[in-house]
Amino acid sequence: MDRLLQFHPSFPSDISDAATWYEARSPGLGVQFCTAVHDCVDAIIADPESHSRVNQHLRYRQVKRFPYLVLFESDSHRLLMYAVIHAAKSSEHWNERRE
């Protein structure tokens, strides 16, 4: 059975904010960041249960080459992408997006 894929409304701005920051430091790096996030999301979609847990509900996967995590939640019916956050930030801060 396919899961319903949903993104928190702030998910795209998480990506664009970080990509803008990277692009300002080195042309092309922002595009590389976006590609890495896209690849990370694809890997999550392929096998959500294989990723590490933050708590009972929330899981994460690190974005390759960048110090960012994609936070998500899954069950048998849906896959919810909550945030793309810098790895140095507390994932608990983003738990409010679950509400």
C-alpha positions in Angstrom: 0.0 0.0 0.0 1.3 3.5 -0.9 1.5 6.0 1.8 0.2 9.5 1.6 3.1 11.9 1.4 2.7 15.2 3.1 5.0 18.2 3.8 4.7 20.7 6.6 4.0 24.2 5.1 7.4 25.4 6.4 9.3 22.5 4.8 10.0 24.3 1.5 11.2 27.5 3.3 13.6 25.4 5.4 15.2 24.2 2.2 15.2 27.6 0.4 16.6 29.4 3.5 19.5 27.0 3.8 20.1 26.9 0.0 20.2 30.7 -0.1 22.8 30.8 2.7 25.0 28.2 0.9 24.6 29.9 -2.5 25.8 33.2 -1.0 29.0 31.5 0.2 29.8 29.6 -3.0 27.9 29.8 -6.3 26.3 26.4 -7.1 26.5 25.2 -3.5 22.8 26.1 -2.9 21.8 23.9 -5.9 23.9 21.1 -4.5 22.2 21.4 -1.2 18.8 21.2 -2.8 19.8 18.1 -4.7 21.1 16.5 -1.6 17.8 17.2 0.3 15.8 15.8 -2.6 18.0 12.6 -2.6 17.5 12.4 1.2 13.7 12.7 0.9 13.7 10.0 -1.8 15.7 7.6 0.5 13.2 8.3 3.3 10.2 7.5 1.0 11.9 4.3 -0.1 12.3 2.9 3.4 11.1 5.2 6.3 11.4 2.7 9.0 15.1 2.2 8.5 16.0 5.6 9.8 17.0 6.6 13.3 14.4 7.8 15.9 14.4 11.1 17.7 11.5 9.9 19.9 8.6 7.5 19.8 7.1 9.3 16.7 9.8 11.3 15.1 12.6 10.0 12.9 15.5 11.6 10.9 17.9 11.1 8.1 21.1 13.2 7.6 21.4 15.1 4.4 24.6 13.8 2.6 27.5 16.2 2.5 25.7 18.8 4.6 25.1 19.2 8.4 21.3 19.1 8.0 18.7 16.6 9.1 15.3 15.8 7.6 12.8 15.2 10.4 9.7 13.0 9.6 7.1 10.7 10.9 5.5 7.7 9.3 2.8 5.2 9.9 1.2 2.6 7.6 -1.0 5.3 5.9 1.1 8.4 5.6 4.6 9.9 5.6 4.9 13.4 7.1 8.0 15.5 6.3 8.3 18.1 9.1 11.5 20.0 8.8 15.0 20.4 7.4 17.1 21.6 10.3 20.8 22.2 11.0 22.2 19.2 12.9 23.4 21.5 15.7 19.8 22.6 16.5 17.6 20.6 18.9 15.1 18.4 17.1 12.7 18.9 20.0 12.4 22.5 19.0 10.8 21.3 15.8 8.4 19.0 17.6 5.9 21.9 17.7 5.3 21.3 14.0 3.6 18.1 14.9 0.8 20.0 16.6 
